[in-house]
Amino acid sequence: MAQTVAIIDYGSGNLRSVARAFERAATEAGLAASIEVTDDAALIAAADRIALPGVGAFAACMNGLKARDGVIEALEHAVLVNQRPFLGICVGMQLLATRGLEFGEHAGLGWIAGDVREIDAQDVEIPHMGWNTIDGPARRKIPKLLSGKSFYFAHSFHFEPENDAHIYGVTSHGRDLVAAVGRDNILGVQFHPEKSQSAGVDLIGGFLKWAP
């Protein structure tokens, strides 16, 4: 029976590109999967796996989520109560934080304690755009797919978790930057797997097989 994957539509993110990457990853992994781009709370609550993409400003993305009737509640029920595997992408990963400090202070989902701050690296261009290698801890099957591989980044702000145990990978751009966070059934990546060619497809394939 095909697993259902809900890609959350709240008006932000390369939704069609993300959906195509999930479809390709499922095909290459030999998995039956129904990929749905949706803001329907009932579909989200019932999904086997959930992905939350995002591009743009933290507050705008958070406000977009709040504006979708019942979506945050459905996410919390599916991910925190039913422990469904979750993947946050770029700003979708940043929204896991306690707060974002872009254009003021804004509350996030609060699933992983920490702040999203402006990159303060010296002698490098901001935003951080382009291909970078990820290193760091490999605590789960999925983070093992990250280590030593190059992925495509595009961001000016970065996630600083309070607990180092939630850091699943780092990259370097004038300083160390957190590239992946996680706990339990939750994974977030700062890069764009849908723009990261075979490495991104492998990562999504790993997520589709993940049994936390």
Secondary structure as GFF3:
##gff-version 3
##sequence-region A 1 212
A	DSSP	beta_strand	3	8	.	.	.	ID=ss1
A	DSSP	alpha_helix	15	29	.	.	.	ID=ss2
A	DSSP	beta_strand	33	38	.	.	.	ID=ss3
A	DSSP	alpha_helix	41	46	.	.	.	ID=ss4
A	DSSP	beta_strand	49	52	.	.	.	ID=ss5
A	DSSP	alpha_helix	58	67	.	.	.	ID=ss6
A	DSSP	alpha_helix	71	75	.	.	.	ID=ss7
A	DSSP	pi_helix	76	81	.	.	.	ID=ss8
A	DSSP	beta_strand	86	89	.	.	.	ID=ss9
A	DSSP	alpha_helix	91	94	.	.	.	ID=ss10
A	DSSP	beta_strand	99	100	.	.	.	ID=ss11
A	DSSP	beta_strand	106	107	.	.	.	ID=ss12
A	DSSP	beta_strand	114	118	.	.	.	ID=ss13
A	DSSP	beta_strand	128	133	.	.	.	ID=ss14
A	DSSP	alpha_helix	141	144	.	.	.	ID=ss15
A	DSSP	beta_strand	150	155	.	.	.	ID=ss16
A	DSSP	beta_strand	157	161	.	.	.	ID=ss17
A	DSSP	three_ten_helix	164	166	.	.	.	ID=ss18
A	DSSP	beta_strand	167	172	.	.	.	ID=ss19
A	DSSP	beta_strand	176	183	.	.	.	ID=ss20
A	DSSP	beta_strand	186	189	.	.	.	ID=ss21
A	DSSP	three_ten_helix	193	195	.	.	.	ID=ss22
A	DSSP	alpha_helix	197	209	.	.	.	ID=ss23
###
